[in-house]
Amino acid sequence: MEAPSPVPPVFALRNLTKVFPSGKVAVNDLSLDVPPGSMLGLLGPNGAGKTTTLSMATGVLRPTNGTAYVMGRDVWQDPAAAKGQMGVLPDGVRLFDRLTGAELLRYTGLLHGMAEADVVSRSGELLDALGLADAGSTLVVDYSAGMRKKIGLACALIHAPRLLLLDEPLEAVDPVSGDTIRQILRAFVAGGGTVVMSSHVMELVESLCDRVAIVAEGRLLAHGSLDEVRAGESLQQRFLTLVGRHDLGEETLAWLRSS
């Protein structure tokens, strides 16, 4: 009896590299597979290359070498097919903020080729689920930072992608909305969707993700299931072990201590 064929990854990076004109290597030969129906937390210190990696993987920033695949489609060779399968919430998302929340969702849905009736129906559901129903007629420029994050997530979800790429999805979001977003992401994965999210919050990744990748200085240091990466430690301790702890000496900032 033949062994079953391995399930192809929904999201794959192959030798992804980015060298900026200054000579700085932001991402260094990074390869990674994310299987369907999983939620991967992408962790790393500031400047590790997380945002650069996601920018290259979504077609925003051209890689120096390597590529990314979504559902087997090369993001750079077949961008329309690859991007049609993904929903993206970038860091510091720039929105068409002279539109209302409802107008922005309609614009996004129509760009994805959705039927008008589906756009209207899904927009209403998303605005209601994310606590933005009362702000649907408000210009996005007047939204708070947390509201912008939520309307950005709604835009990433409206076309029912199979892959979500989220950069700090809960940053600036209040606890109630944060719990709602967690529920949405869990339901998305339970329905067969796949999520890749970057975060600096270890507790969030540990409670939400079943897979973890840790990067530092543009290199992949660890990747696998949550338990494999933790290796018997808390995720926080494992992260510090891999990345390196910065211990302050006794005399550092001594002037801050009370006499």
C-alpha positions, 0 to 999 in steps of 0.5 A: 500500500502506497504511503499517502502523499504529504499535504502541501503547505499553504504558505512556503518561503524558499531561500528568501533573502533581502539585502538593502542598498546599504549592505544590510542583510535584513533576511538571510536565506529563510525557508519555511513551510506552514501547513493548512489549518494551522496558526503560526506565530512569527517571533523575533526581537526588533529588527529581526526581519519579521516585517521585511519577510512578510512584506516580501511574502505578500508582494510589497517588497521585492526580494534580493533572492528566493520567493514565496508561495501561496497555495503553490502559486509563486507570489512574484511569478503569478501575483494575481493568483497568489494574492487572491488567496491571501488576506493581509494586515500589514504593520502600520497599515495605510488605508484609503482614509477618506472613505467611510469604513463601509465604503472601504470594505465595499471598495476592497471587496469589489477589487477582489471581484466579489458580487455586490450583494456579497460585499454588502452582506459580508461588510455588515457582518464584519462591522458588527462582529468587530464592534464597528457597526456604529462607525461604518458611516464614519471616515476612516481618518477619524478612527482611533488606532485600534479601530484602524487595526480592526477595519484593516482586519475586516478588509483582509477577511472580506473575500474569505481568503485561505491564508491570513498574513497578519503583522501585530494584529492585536496591537492598540486593540482594546481587550474586548475587541482583542477577545473577538479577534481571537475568536474570529481567528480560531474559527477561521483556522477551525474552518480550514484556514491558515494564519501567519501572525507576527507578534511581540507578545509571547502570551498571545502566541502561546495561547493562540498559535499551534506553530511557532517560528523564531527569527533573529538577524534575518535567520530562522532559529527555530520552527515547528509545533509550539511544544517542539519550539518550547522544548520543555520551557516557557516560550518566553524562556526559550525565546531568550535562550535562542535570541540571547538575553541582555542583562544589565549590570548593577551600575547601569542606570544607577541614577534611576534608583532612589537613594 
